[in-house]
Amino acid sequence: MPSFTIIGSAHLNILSCVYDTKTTTSRSGTLSISYGGTGYNVASHLSLLGHKVVFGTVLADTTISRTIVQSLQRVGVRVRPEFRVGLSDAGLSAHMDADGRLISDVSSSPIGEEDFHRDHLLHMIRGADVVIIECSLSLNTLCTAIELAVQHGKPIWLAGVSEEKVLKVHELFLRGYRLNGLFVNKNELAALIRKIGGGGHARTDYWPCQIAAAISGYVIETRGQLGVCVWDGERSLTSGGGKLMPESFMNPDQPKPDMLPRRGRPNWLGAGDELLALTLSRHYSLGESVDKAAAEASRVVSKSPRRNGEEQPSSNPLEDRLRHISDAAYRDQLTGLLNRHGMTDALHQFDGHTQISLLMIDIDHFKRVNDVFGHDMGDKVLAEVSAILTRTIRTVDIACRWGGEEMILILPNASLTVAVDIAERIRIAIEEREFPGITDLDTEHRRRITVSIGVAEATAAELDLARDLADQCLYESKRGGRNRVTPAPAPAVNSIETGAAA
């Protein structure tokens, strides 16, 4: 499989789809937050297709930038970022209408203003089979990257990115640079044609042929749902004409734009990035001609369900990352239960008058489990006991690993009677669960684990008091023979005998 180096943008996407454009403020619609950028998207797609991918970019030295990098790393991309202090975070904030047309956007991209270090570019380009470069780069970085790629005999493909940024291609023409190909959408191509034509608005196939001839490569125009067109620069140079992809290479099964319902019409934002990745993957991996690779890639992309710029049903990568960060801060890694910090945070949802019941749960003879069967088995016991707790409690209840083999359950708006009933169900479920590899620690007849539980009732404001009472009841259960539930306030009287001692 060929390897790719991609030099371009990675940023935060804040995208809104506006249903009603008649008003200028307080518009109704949908909002999504994710990661994006042409470089980010292309690198992700190529890596998921099995290629070795190196991605280079310039980012602000911020937490947001580092989460973007980590997101790429999780899909196998080798990221070579230059973090620089004092830059703004890279981001795109865009409004689209229900038809998928861009209404307005604000782009913040340091790579357009900051030059890459030459040695950094050289290291990435030298190790690649194919180089993909964005027009978002500063003109100086664009030229340096192209020169280094030419020196080392690497194929060079350019991505247009936007109507404004693609105009840098005109300057590349003037400097005599040659490329293997240029990927643009119809708006970017129209903007470049106007630039080369001196500001005219006429659109003919002659101009794309001229552009293809000028770069001695291909111009590949993505047309959203309608397909893709390819112009061959080598033929343009020799015959004065160009190769427009035949209609059969388009997507005849796709509905025309005026046949689609207004609300919920697919938005093809980002489809060009996927098409670029698929085209080059097929061209360099399978040896397909560029026009055939682009046609097949277009068919694949056309079948990808899209809405509001996001592929479905994949989840929001930013949400995934934030959830991962939150879990690391608030959850115990082994059991998946909340840790102490997470429990404290969860309790903020209750006012001080909320009635709660609290269960203190301790695994009986857990030290002997570790000593006799090993810590790996001890970890399995902790994880399984925690899973039983999670399955048994209500959705409003809070489960926490308090420390070691001790857990706390907080049951809001639950009476002591209800709490004891839940505790009993937990105790029985754990006692009946067989653990392969563990014989009963006393009788050696059954593979079983048991727990002792203390239960107390109080208000949320009296949580410390409830915990102390439940802790006393827990140790009363231990002293009473283990594998039992003891509720407050009179454990000596109310202790519930529930089975043989462990």
Secondary structure by P-SEA (a helix, b strand, c coil): cbbbbbbbbbbbbbbbbbcccccccccbbbbbbbbbcaaaaaaaaaaaaccbbbbbbcccccaaaaaaaaaaaaaccccccccccccccbbbbbccccccccccbbbbbccccccccaaaaaaaaaaccbbbbbccccaaaaaaaaaaaaaabbbbbbbbcccccccaaaaaaaacccccbbbbcaaaaaaaaaaaacccccccaaaaaaaaaaacbbbbbbcccccbbbbbaaaaaccccccccccccccccccccccccccccccccaaaaaaaaaaaaaaaaccccaaaaaaaaaaaaaacccccccccccccaaaaaaaaaaaaaccccccccccaaaaaaaaccccccccbbbbbbbbcaaaaaaaaccaaaaaaaaaaaaaaaaacccccbbbbcccccbbbbbbccccaaaaaaaaaaaaaaaaacccccccccccccccbbbbbbbbbbbcccaaaaaaaaaaaaaaaaaaacccccccccccccccccccccc
